[in-house]
Amino acid sequence: MRPERLLIAGVFVAALAVVLVVLLSGLSSPEAPGPDPTPGPTSTPVPVPGNGTYINTTYGYAITCPEGWFYTESDESVWFSSPDKHEEVRVNTNRLSGREGDDTEDILNALNATYTKDLHADIGAEWVATEQIPLDGIPAYRSTYSVPIVEEDRYTFVIHYAVRDDVIYSVMHTVFPEKYDIYNVDAAPTAESFRFL
């Protein structure tokens, strides 16, 4: 496996771990999702449907990918990979239970602080900026990190996260120099295509 693939895999694993740490530390408790009329989780990449739009009816969102892309589902995570099966975008969803009275902004601030701390500890990511920006019309944050690759090369890791109907949605993508991944140019537009159903 190429070093850049290991780095990207490490970033997404670390980001998923961050969400789980937040959930397990008392911010919320995971809850099993209800029945899902879509097919069950896939353990290997599956081609995105012919129209390019992946729809998740369990968590109520859709994302549009370029032609030839794949998706893989695993519990609350779905990751989207380029034609060479290289992961480019991930959507994590985690249910909040019994937290109806919690202020959404407090939850987002706690999540942002946890992402910043854990990503720095796990992969040496340096926080660049956080801005309040909606995710398909829902109050959200977008945090940007700079992550070392090799020598002086770095890539950008972007997480857009919001709370809707007691679910935390985290939409993540990478921005790599072209020499590392020719398909990565499509990662940002794919992540930005995220919409609620």
N, C-alpha and C positions, 0 to 999 in steps of 0.2 A: 504494500500500500504506500502511495506517495506521501511524503511528509506533510504536504498541505492538506491532504485528505484526513490524516490523523489529527491535524490541528482543528479542522472544521468539526470533525466528529467530537473532539474534546470540548469545543466551545458549546455545542448543542447539548452534550451530556451534562456539562457543568451548568448550563442554563436550566435544564430540567431539574437537576439536583437542587438548584436555588429555589425553584418553585416548591419543590417537595419540602425543603427545609422550612420555608415560610409556613407552609400548611401544617407541618408537624410541630412547629414551635408555638402553636396556639393562635395564630392568626385565623385559622379555619381548620375544619376537619373534612377530609375527603368523604364523599358519599358516592355510592355506586350509581352509575347512570341508569335511567329507565330503559325500557325496551327500545331497540333501534331497528327500524325497518330496513336499514342499509346492511350490506354484507358485513360480517364480523371483521376483526382486525386482520390485517395481512402481515405476514412475516417476511415477505419478499416484495420488492417493488412491483407495482401493477401499473400498466399504462393509464394515464389520466384519460377519461372518456374523450371520444372523438371531437366534441365541441370545446375541449380544453378546460372545462369547468368541473372542479371537484366540489361536491355538495356533502356537507356533514349534517344530517338531519337530527342527530342526537344533541349536538350543541348549537345548531341553528346558524351555520355560516357557510359561505362559499368562497372559493379562491380560484382564479383563472391562471392557467399555466400555458407556456408556449407549447407548440406542437412537439411531440416526441418526449415529453416529460413523464415522470413516474411519480406515484405516491406510495407511501408505506404507512400503515396505521398500527399503533401500539397503545392500547388503553386510551389515555386522554391526549396522546400526541399523534400528530400526522406530519410527516416530513415529505418534502417534495424535492425530487432529484432530477438533474439534467439528463440528456440522452446517454451520457456515459455513467449513469447511476451515481453521480456525485451530488450529495445533499447540498441544497442551496437555500431552502426556506423551511421553517418549522412553525407549526401552530400547536401550542400547548393549551389545554383547557383543564381547569381544576375547580371543582365545585366547592362552594362555601356552604356550610350548613350551620344553622343556629346563629348566624351573624347578621340577621336582618337589620338590627339597629346600628350596626357599625357604619360610620361615615365612609363613603367610597374614597374620598380624598385621603383619609387616614390609611386605608388599606393600600392605595397606590403608593403613598409615601413610604410605608413600611416595606413594600415590595421593592421599590427603587433602592432604598438603603441596603436591603439584603443583596440585590443583584450587584450593586457597586462593590460591596465588601467581598462577597464570595467569588465573583469573577476575577477580582484582583488577586485573591489568595490562590485560586485554582489555576488560572492560566496567565497571570501577569497582566490582565487587562487594565488599562488606564481609562478612567471615566473622562469623557470629553465634554458631554453636555446632556442635560435633561430638559425637555420642554413639555409644557402641557399642550397637547394637540389631540383632537378627537380621533377616535378609531371608528370610522363609518358613523359619525354623528354622536358617539358616546364619549363622555369625558374620559381622557386617557393621558398617559405619558408616553413619550418616546425618548429612550436613553440611547446614547451613542458611546461606544468604547473603541479604543485603539489597542490592538493586540499584536504582540511581536510574532513574526514568522521565523525568519533566520536573519542573522546579522542586523542590518538596519531596516530590512523590509518589515512592513506592518500591514495589517488589514483592519477594516472597520467592521464592528459587530453592532447591529441595530436591533433593539427590542422595543416593540410597541405594545403596551399592555393597558387593559381596561377591565372593569367589572360590569357585567350585565346579567341581570336575573340570577344573582348569587353564583356566578361563574366568573373566574379570572381567565381572561383570554390573553395569551402572550403570543405575538406574531414576531418571529425572529428571522433575520437574514444577514448574510455576510456581504461585504464589498471587498473583493480581492483585486490586486493588480492583474491585468489581463494575462501576463505571462504565467500565472498560477492556474487560471481557470477561464477558458474562453467563453463558457456558458454563464459565468457569474454576472455578466451584464444584464441578464434577465431576472436576477434575484430580486432587486428592489421593485421593479414593476409588478412582479408576481406577488410579493408581500403587500404592496400597496393596493392590489386588487381585492384584498380581503373585504368581505361585506357580510353583514348580518342578514339572515333570511326573515 
